[in-house]
Amino acid sequence: MKSEILPLHRPPAEDKTFEHEHFAKATDSLKHDHRVIEKVLAALERLAGASEIRLDVWKKAIDFLKIFADRCHHLKEEKILFPALEERGIPREGGPIGMMLAEHEEGRGYVRKMAATLALAEQDSKEATTALRETARKYLRLLREHIQKEDEVLFEMADGVLTPAEQENLLHEFAEHEAKEIGAGVHERYLQIAQELAAYSGSS
């Protein structure tokens, strides 16, 4: 089982995915998060299919999913966007918001299981290694479908009910959330981590 430091290479400079851009709409900001997350999902897919367990890369990917995908991205939706949509008449129960919340919880369960099985896989447990790969594949299916639903359905609904001023206000709330939840400059650090993982997977 290998745990050596992985040589990483920067993607081409023209790739704007890993830049912390300024957006006119809150939904555009969340879609940009999705594009970053998709780069890491590509790395996770490669990890799940590799014959060797690269501990350093697995740890980096799981940390990204815990902090950026969940505490940064999902909580911006749960604490800021979804309540704003409910105020505009989009229901939680029986609608897309409720489904997205359920999928967030399902995804958290998969990430917790990956973290636990990775710790066992470090001890050369073949059962844990198999479980780690299987859980990663379940998470990949879930999150890719989840992102598509949000991009193509929920965010389109949001754009239809939120005014430009409301979108701008949500962007300010997003920035405040990130500063409070993960700290100043941490978003940029995780963009760099995503860039490194993209280089590993060749998805840059």
C-alpha positions as CSV (number, residue, x, y, z in Angstrom):
1,M,0.0,0.0,0.0
2,K,1.5,3.3,-1.0
3,S,1.4,6.6,0.8
4,E,4.2,8.6,-0.8
5,I,3.7,12.2,-1.8
6,L,2.1,12.4,-5.2
7,P,3.8,14.6,-7.8
8,L,1.2,17.1,-8.9
9,H,1.2,19.4,-11.9
10,R,-0.7,22.6,-12.4
11,P,-3.5,22.6,-15.1
12,P,-3.0,25.1,-17.9
13,A,-3.3,28.7,-16.9
14,E,-6.4,29.3,-19.2
15,D,-8.5,26.9,-17.0
16,K,-10.7,29.3,-15.1
17,T,-12.4,26.6,-13.0
18,F,-10.0,27.1,-10.1
19,E,-10.3,30.9,-9.8
20,H,-12.5,32.5,-7.2
21,E,-14.5,34.6,-9.5
22,H,-17.1,37.3,-8.9
23,F,-20.6,36.5,-10.1
24,A,-23.8,38.5,-10.8
25,K,-26.1,35.7,-9.5
26,A,-25.9,33.4,-6.5
27,T,-26.9,30.5,-8.7
28,D,-23.9,31.2,-11.0
29,S,-21.7,31.1,-8.0
30,L,-23.1,27.7,-6.9
31,K,-22.8,26.3,-10.4
32,H,-19.1,27.3,-10.4
33,D,-18.8,25.4,-7.1
34,H,-20.3,22.4,-9.0
35,R,-17.7,22.6,-11.7
36,V,-14.9,22.6,-9.1
37,I,-16.5,19.6,-7.3
38,E,-16.8,17.7,-10.6
39,K,-13.1,18.0,-11.0
40,V,-12.6,16.3,-7.7
41,L,-15.2,13.7,-8.5
42,A,-13.1,12.7,-11.5
43,A,-10.2,12.2,-9.2
44,L,-12.3,10.1,-6.9
45,E,-13.4,8.0,-9.8
46,R,-9.8,7.3,-10.7
47,L,-9.0,6.5,-7.1
48,A,-11.9,4.1,-6.9
49,G,-10.7,2.3,-10.1
50,A,-6.9,2.2,-9.2
51,S,-5.3,-1.1,-8.2
52,E,-3.3,0.7,-5.5
53,I,-4.6,2.8,-2.6
54,R,-2.9,6.2,-2.8
55,L,-3.5,7.3,0.8
56,D,-2.3,10.9,0.2
57,V,-4.7,11.4,-2.6
58,W,-7.6,9.7,-0.9
59,K,-7.1,11.9,2.2
60,K,-6.9,15.0,0.1
61,A,-10.1,14.1,-1.8
62,I,-12.1,13.2,1.3
63,D,-11.0,16.4,3.1
64,F,-12.1,18.4,0.1
65,L,-15.5,16.8,0.1
66,K,-16.0,17.4,3.9
67,I,-14.9,21.1,3.8
68,F,-15.6,22.5,0.4
69,A,-18.4,20.3,-1.0
70,D,-20.3,20.1,2.3
71,R,-19.4,22.9,4.8
72,C,-18.9,25.5,2.1
73,H,-21.2,24.6,-0.8
74,H,-24.0,22.5,0.7
75,L,-24.4,24.7,3.7
76,K,-24.7,27.8,1.5
77,E,-27.6,26.1,-0.1
78,E,-29.2,24.8,3.1
79,K,-28.8,27.9,5.2
80,I,-29.1,30.7,2.6
81,L,-30.5,29.7,-0.8
82,F,-33.2,27.1,0.2
83,P,-34.8,29.4,2.8
84,A,-34.9,32.2,0.3
85,L,-36.6,30.0,-2.2
86,E,-39.1,28.8,0.4
87,E,-40.0,32.5,1.1
88,R,-40.6,32.9,-2.6
89,G,-43.1,30.0,-2.6
90,I,-41.0,27.0,-3.6
91,P,-42.0,24.3,-1.1
92,R,-39.6,22.2,0.9
93,E,-41.8,19.2,1.4
94,G,-42.8,17.3,-1.7
95,G,-40.6,19.5,-3.9
96,P,-37.0,19.7,-5.2
97,I,-35.7,21.4,-2.0
98,G,-36.7,18.4,0.2
99,M,-35.1,16.0,-2.3
100,M,-31.9,18.0,-2.4
101,L,-31.7,18.1,1.5
102,A,-32.2,14.3,1.6
103,E,-29.4,13.8,-0.9
104,H,-27.1,16.1,1.0
105,E,-27.6,13.8,4.1
106,E,-27.1,10.7,2.0
107,G,-23.9,12.1,0.6
108,R,-22.6,13.0,4.1
109,G,-23.1,9.4,5.1
110,Y,-21.0,8.2,2.2
111,V,-18.2,10.6,3.0
112,R,-18.2,9.5,6.7
113,K,-18.0,5.9,5.6
114,M,-15.2,6.7,3.2
115,A,-13.2,8.4,6.0
116,A,-13.8,5.4,8.3
117,T,-12.9,2.8,5.8
118,L,-9.8,4.7,4.6
119,A,-8.5,4.6,8.2
120,L,-8.9,0.8,8.1
121,A,-7.4,0.5,4.6
122,E,-4.3,2.1,5.9
123,Q,-3.8,-1.0,8.0
124,D,-3.9,-3.1,4.8
125,S,-7.5,-4.4,5.3
126,K,-8.7,-5.8,2.0
127,E,-12.3,-5.7,3.2
128,A,-11.9,-2.0,4.0
129,T,-10.3,-1.3,0.7
130,T,-13.2,-2.9,-1.2
131,A,-15.7,-1.1,0.9
132,L,-13.9,2.2,0.3
133,R,-14.0,1.8,-3.4
134,E,-17.7,0.7,-3.4
135,T,-18.7,3.6,-1.2
136,A,-16.8,6.0,-3.5
137,R,-18.7,4.8,-6.5
138,K,-22.0,5.2,-4.7
139,Y,-21.1,8.7,-3.8
140,L,-20.1,9.5,-7.4
141,R,-23.4,8.4,-8.8
142,L,-25.3,10.3,-6.1
143,L,-23.5,13.6,-6.4
144,R,-23.3,13.7,-10.2
145,E,-27.0,13.2,-10.5
146,H,-27.6,15.6,-7.6
147,I,-25.5,18.3,-9.4
148,Q,-27.5,17.8,-12.6
149,K,-30.8,18.2,-10.8
150,E,-29.7,21.4,-9.1
151,D,-28.2,22.9,-12.3
152,E,-31.0,22.0,-14.6
153,V,-34.1,22.2,-12.3
154,L,-33.7,23.9,-8.9
155,F,-31.4,26.7,-10.0
156,E,-33.6,27.4,-13.0
157,M,-36.5,27.7,-10.7
158,A,-34.4,30.0,-8.4
159,D,-33.6,32.3,-11.4
160,G,-37.2,32.5,-12.1
161,V,-38.3,33.8,-8.7
162,L,-35.3,35.8,-7.4
163,T,-34.8,39.4,-8.4
164,P,-31.3,40.6,-9.4
165,A,-31.1,42.5,-6.1
166,E,-32.0,39.3,-4.2
167,Q,-29.4,37.3,-6.1
168,E,-26.8,40.0,-5.2
169,N,-27.8,39.9,-1.5
170,L,-27.5,36.1,-1.5
171,L,-23.9,36.5,-2.8
172,H,-23.1,38.7,0.1
173,E,-24.6,36.2,2.5
174,F,-22.5,33.4,0.8
175,A,-19.3,35.4,1.5
176,E,-20.3,36.0,5.1
177,H,-21.1,32.3,5.5
178,E,-17.8,31.2,4.2
179,A,-15.9,33.6,6.4
180,K,-17.7,32.3,9.5
181,E,-18.0,28.6,8.6
182,I,-14.5,27.9,7.1
183,G,-12.5,31.1,7.6
184,A,-11.0,33.7,5.4
185,G,-8.9,32.4,2.5
186,V,-10.0,28.8,3.0
187,H,-12.1,28.8,-0.1
188,E,-9.1,29.7,-2.2
189,R,-7.0,27.0,-0.5
190,Y,-9.5,24.4,-1.4
191,L,-9.6,25.6,-5.0
192,Q,-5.9,24.9,-5.0
193,I,-6.5,21.4,-3.6
194,A,-9.1,20.8,-6.3
195,Q,-6.6,21.9,-8.9
196,E,-4.0,19.4,-7.6
197,L,-6.6,16.6,-7.6
198,A,-7.6,17.5,-11.1
199,A,-4.0,17.1,-12.2
200,Y,-3.9,13.7,-10.6
201,S,-7.0,12.6,-12.5
202,G,-6.1,14.3,-15.8
203,S,-9.4,16.2,-15.7
204,S,-7.7,19.6,-15.7
